[in-house]
Structures are given as structure tokens and as C-alpha cells.
Amino acid sequence: MDDKTLPRIKQLASLAEQALGTAQGNLASGDFRAAVNRAYYAVFYAASAMLLTRGVERRKHSGVIGAFREHFVKTGLIDPSTATSMAKYW
């Protein structure tokens, strides 16, 4: 892992946490559309951070989804039922 990767992973993890917190606030206030949007991005940022731990970076959402399945689901690191739950956001 190079000097730039760990800070990027931390940044993406922070973005995921922030998006999740915002989604929870949106949900509590009844703004369901915004809650779904922020929940989606929480999953996207978290998956992007996980991929970087494997040295994989994708820019497009479809690329993140495919790479996540390849590197985490198909290898057995993530249970397929968890991936199915995540796919509801994607």
C-alpha cells in the first residue's frame, strides 16, 4: 500500500460514516428520498474503501459494484446474503 492509499481509505470511510449519519437524520425527519440517497452513498463509499484495501479503485458506480462482487463476494469474504442486502441500495 503506497503513502496515498491509507489516507484515501480513511477519507472514504469518513465519507461513508457522514453519509450514514445524514441518512439517519433524513429518515428521522421524514425526508425519505434524501435518506435513500445518503444511504446509497454510504454503501458506495464503504465499498470503495474496502476495494482500496485490495489495491482496486473504480470511479464509476457500476465499476465499484462489479469489483466489490469480484473481490469480496465471489471470494467468500462477504456472505452473499449481505451482498444481496447491499444490492438493494444499488
Secondary structure as a PSIPRED ss2 file (coil, helix, strand):
# PSIPRED VFORMAT (PSIPRED V4.0)

   1 M C   1.000  0.000  0.000
   2 D C   1.000  0.000  0.000
   3 D C   1.000  0.000  0.000
   4 K C   1.000  0.000  0.000
   5 T H   0.000  1.000  0.000
   6 L H   0.000  1.000  0.000
   7 P H   0.000  1.000  0.000
   8 R H   0.000  1.000  0.000
   9 I H   0.000  1.000  0.000
  10 K H   0.000  1.000  0.000
  11 Q H   0.000  1.000  0.000
  12 L H   0.000  1.000  0.000
  13 A H   0.000  1.000  0.000
  14 S H   0.000  1.000  0.000
  15 L H   0.000  1.000  0.000
  16 A H   0.000  1.000  0.000
  17 E H   0.000  1.000  0.000
  18 Q H   0.000  1.000  0.000
  19 A H   0.000  1.000  0.000
  20 L H   0.000  1.000  0.000
  21 G H   0.000  1.000  0.000
  22 T H   0.000  1.000  0.000
  23 A H   0.000  1.000  0.000
  24 Q H   0.000  1.000  0.000
  25 G H   0.000  1.000  0.000
  26 N H   0.000  1.000  0.000
  27 L H   0.000  1.000  0.000
  28 A H   0.000  1.000  0.000
  29 S C   1.000  0.000  0.000
  30 G C   1.000  0.000  0.000
  31 D C   1.000  0.000  0.000
  32 F H   0.000  1.000  0.000
  33 R H   0.000  1.000  0.000
  34 A H   0.000  1.000  0.000
  35 A H   0.000  1.000  0.000
  36 V H   0.000  1.000  0.000
  37 N H   0.000  1.000  0.000
  38 R H   0.000  1.000  0.000
  39 A H   0.000  1.000  0.000
  40 Y H   0.000  1.000  0.000
  41 Y H   0.000  1.000  0.000
  42 A H   0.000  1.000  0.000
  43 V H   0.000  1.000  0.000
  44 F H   0.000  1.000  0.000
  45 Y H   0.000  1.000  0.000
  46 A H   0.000  1.000  0.000
  47 A H   0.000  1.000  0.000
  48 S H   0.000  1.000  0.000
  49 A H   0.000  1.000  0.000
  50 M H   0.000  1.000  0.000
  51 L H   0.000  1.000  0.000
  52 L H   0.000  1.000  0.000
  53 T C   1.000  0.000  0.000
  54 R C   1.000  0.000  0.000
  55 G C   1.000  0.000  0.000
  56 V C   1.000  0.000  0.000
  57 E C   1.000  0.000  0.000
  58 R C   1.000  0.000  0.000
  59 R C   1.000  0.000  0.000
  60 K C   1.000  0.000  0.000
  61 H H   0.000  1.000  0.000
  62 S H   0.000  1.000  0.000
  63 G H   0.000  1.000  0.000
  64 V H   0.000  1.000  0.000
  65 I H   0.000  1.000  0.000
  66 G H   0.000  1.000  0.000
  67 A H   0.000  1.000  0.000
  68 F H   0.000  1.000  0.000
  69 R H   0.000  1.000  0.000
  70 E H   0.000  1.000  0.000
  71 H H   0.000  1.000  0.000
  72 F H   0.000  1.000  0.000
  73 V H   0.000  1.000  0.000
  74 K C   1.000  0.000  0.000
  75 T C   1.000  0.000  0.000
  76 G C   1.000  0.000  0.000
  77 L C   1.000  0.000  0.000
  78 I C   1.000  0.000  0.000
  79 D C   1.000  0.000  0.000
  80 P H   0.000  1.000  0.000
  81 S H   0.000  1.000  0.000
  82 T H   0.000  1.000  0.000
  83 A H   0.000  1.000  0.000
  84 T H   0.000  1.000  0.000
  85 S H   0.000  1.000  0.000
  86 M H   0.000  1.000  0.000
  87 A H   0.000  1.000  0.000
  88 K C   1.000  0.000  0.000
  89 Y C   1.000  0.000  0.000
  90 W C   1.000  0.000  0.000
